[in-house]
């Protein structure tokens, strides 16, 4: 998954913690978006959602429950 994220244009680095079902990504928000990151993770065969959006009141995709298999791709981790 890390390799898939790092191939996205604008991504500076990615750290994946499978035990926590989390990915931390430093990226240039002018070159990529959370949707691009989620798409890259899903293309690599994992389920993904924007954990930062969820914490701001957004919703998980249908069928995703807290603690279920999947990977978080937190927003707001843009780097410069």
Secondary structure, DSSP 8 states (H G I E B T S, - for coil): -HHHHHTSTTEEEEEEEGGGTEEEEEE-TTT--HHHHHHHHHHTT--EE-HHHHHTT----TT--TTSS-EEE-SS-B--
